[in-house]
């Protein structure tokens, strides 16, 4: 009962499901209550829900089973309600290219279906999100700084800006409930230092106890330092034995005032005024790298200057 309001918003406002459409809901056993609430709402509006329960992926960014990937391509809408992310996969990229529209509810909890970012006014945030993405698109030089010590410079020449505002049309996907604009830096151009002081909502790290510092040279992380949580990240990336996991894949900007830091990926990334740097896979964002994972490291109160124009100052959007 308590999930029904959130399910209605996801199905009707965010996905725009229409009577007669086929809606594929991808989930795993730990998220079945949320998936079934969505399926109930899909059926209520006259569409056909198809519920696929898969074995949880062993790591974020791992492809779903081939049968599910094929079903995604022929669906009108797909909803991913999973614990381990399948966002940055060929399955999502191919489904969108085939004309499906998708929403990604990674790490969603029942509580997130009721409170927090899902309460955001997505329609009013849409123009701000689009404007930020357009301002970042193709910038020759972007400078990201934060009070915590981040100073990262990169080029986005020739790169598209992505706007994810929790509402999708044909051939689009969005994460939920984060509202974010992002861009994939040109490979090999990022240099400086990243200091995450908000959250690293992966592999059990969550809200940060102390800052995690990452040095960046020629588009890749060269060192990770800090306390206990920094060591978890460093050990996990090293264990993947994949140099592409250190790629600077994304610069995202959180724009949802209803989000709050709670340790869950798509809630933390949307916190208004935060910025996140995605590392690893970039193929779904306009980049060229496919890695073993895609992790985001989040800092508070970012300042962004693109080709000399200040887009955000200490966490406040100036567009």
N, C-alpha and C positions, 0 to 999 in steps of 0.2 A: 504493500500500500504506500509506504513512504518513498519508494523509488519511482512511483508512477509519474509524479510531476517532472522529475528530471528526465525520465524516459520520453515523456511527451515532448519536451523541449528538444531533445536530441533528434527524435524521429521527425517531428513536424517542422520546427524552425531551422535546425542545423542541417539536417539531411534533405529536407523538403520532400519527403516520401509521398508519392501520389498513389491513389488506388490503381491496382493492377500491376504495379511494379514488383520485381523480385529483389528481395533484400537479403543478402548473405551476411550472417552474423557469425564471426569467427571468435571462438573463445576457448577457454580451458576450464578444467573442473573448479578451480578456485574462484572463478568469476562467473559461474553459471547463474547465480541469482540476478546479477545485473543483466546478463545476456537474455535471460528469460523475461525480465521486465521490458527490455527493448523489443523482444519478439512479440509480446502481448500488445504493445502499442502499435507495432507495424501491422499486425492483424486487425487491430481496431480501426485503422484508417483505410482498410480495404486492400492493403498490399499483401504479398505472400512472403512470410519469413522463412528462411532456410537456416537452421542452426547447425553449425559445424563445431564439434568439440574435439580439439586436437591435443596431443601430448605437449606439455610446455616445452618451449625451445630451451636448449641448454645454455644459450647466451643471447644477449640482445643483438639484433641484426641478422640472426640466422633465418634463412628462408623457411616459409611454411611448407607443409607437404605439397607435392606436385598437384595432387587432386584439388586441394584448396586454392592453389595459385590459379589453376585452370578455371575454377568456379568464380574466382574474383573477376576474371577478364570478361565473363559473360553476364555478370550481375548488373542490374541497374544501379544498385547501391551496395557497398560493403561497409560493415561496422566491425572494427577490430577491438575486441574487449579481452586483452591478454595481460599477463604479468611481465613477460619478456617481450620487448619491442620487436615488431616485424615492419616498422615504418620504413627503415632504410634498407629495403630489399628490392630485388628485381620484380618480385610478385606485385608489390604496390605500384612500382613504376610502370609495369606492363598493363596492369588493370586500368590505370588512369589513361594511358595512351590508347587503350581500347574503348574509352568513352565512359567507363564507370565513374562514379563519384564515391569518395570514401571518407569516413571519419575514424580517427584513431583514438581509442580510449585506453591507452597503456597505463598499467598500474592503478586503474580506477578501483576505488573502494566504494562500498555502499554509502559511506558518509559523504564521499565526494559527489555522489549523485543527488545529495540533498542540500549541502552547504558548500560555500567557497566559490571557486572560479566559475562553476556552472551557473551561478546567480548573476554573472556579468551581463551587461546590456550589449550583446554582440552586434546588433544592428547599428548602434551609435558608435561603437568602436571601429567598425569596418572602414570608414573613410580615413581615420587616423592611421590605421594599420597599412592601408594601401599607400597613403602619402609617404610613410616612412620607408616602405619597400621601394617605391619609385625614387626616393631621394638617395638611397644606397645603390641602386642599380647602375652599373657601369662606371662607378666612381673610380677615377685614376688613383686616388690616395684617400684611404680611410684611416683615421686615428681614433683609437678607443682608449680611454683612460678611466680610472676610478679612484676614489679616495683611499681604497685599500692598497693601491700600488700598481695596478695594471697600467701598462703602456704598450700597446700593440699597434703596429702600422702594417697595412697591407694594401694591395691593389685589387679592385673588383672590375677592372676593365673588361668589357664584353660580357659580364655576368648579369643574369636577370635578378631582380628582386622578388622575393617570395612573400606573399601576404597570407597569413593563416589566421582567420578571424572566426573560426568555428561554424561557418556556413559554407556549403559547397554547391556547385553547379556541375553539369556534365564535364568530365575530364579534369576534375579538381579533387584534391584531398586536403584535409585539414586535421590538425591535432585538436584536442579538446581536453580541458577548458582553457588552455593557454591561448591568449591572443598575442601573436608575435609577427614581426617582420624579420626576415632573415635574408642573408646572402651568402654565397659560397666564395671565399677569397680565391683569387687566382693562385693555382698551385705554385709553391716555391717563393711567394712574395711576402709572406707574413714574417715579421721580425719584432722582437721585443720581449716583454714579460707579461704573463697572465697571473693575476693573484685572485683566486676564487675565495670569496669570503661569505657566500650565501649558501650554496648547496652543491653537492655532486650526487644527484639522486639515482645512483646505480650501485650495483654490487654491494649493497648494504651500507653505503657511506651515509647518504642523506644530508641533513642540515649540518653544516660544518661547525666543529668545536673550535677550530683555529684555522687560519688561512693556509691554503695550499698554493705554492708558488711553482710556476712552470716557465722555464726559459724557452724561447722560440727562436730558431734560426732557419732562414730559407724555407719557411713553410712547414717546419716540423718541430715538435717538442724535443728538446735535447736533454732536459733534466727536470725532475720533479722533487720538490723538497717541502718540508713541513713536519707535522707530527704523525700520529697514528693513522689518520685517514689518508694522508698523502702517501704513506707507505703501502696502504691497501691498493690505491690506484696504481702506483708504480709497479707493484708486484703483479697485479692483474694484467696490465698491458705487456709487461715483459714475458709473462707466461704464454701469451698468444703467439709469440714467435712470428710476428707479422709487422714489418716496418711501417706499413700503411696505417696502423692504429695511431701513429703519432702525427698524422696529417692534420693540419688546421683546415677543417672542413666547412665551418659555418661560423658566422657571427649573427646571433639572434638578439632581438630587443623585446623584452616583456612589456605588454601594454594593457593588461587586464587588472583594474583596481580591485577586483573581487578576489584575486588569487592571493595566497599567503604561503610562506615557507613552511612546509610540513614534511618534507622528505620524499614526496612523490613527484616523479619527473614532470608530468604535464601540468601540475599545479605550480611547482616551483619555477618553471621556465616562464610562466606567464606573469609573475609578480611585476607590477608596474614599476618602471624605472630600472629594473635589473637588466643585465646583459649576460648572454651566455656564449661561450665558445664551444662549438662542437668539434670533436676530434674523431678521426677515422673516416668512415664512409661519407661521400658527398654526392653520389650519383643521383639521389632524389632531389637535390637542392640546386642542381645546375653545374656541379663539379664533375670530375672525371675519375675519382678514386673509389674503389670498393675495398673495404677493409673487413677484418673479422668482427668489428663492432663499431658503434657510434655512441660516444658518451658526450654529455654536455657538462661543462663546469661553469658555475654561475657566480657572478659578482654583483654587488649592490651599487645603486646610484651611479650609473655609467654616464660618461660624457662622450659624445660621438661627433666628430668633425669629418665631413666628406667633401673633398675638394674645396676646403676653406669655409664651408658652410656648417654652422653648428646646428645639429639636428636634435640633440639632447644635451642638457647641462645638469649634472649632478642628479640624474634620475628624473628630470622634468622635460617633457617633450616640448620643443620650441617651434615645431612646424605650424 
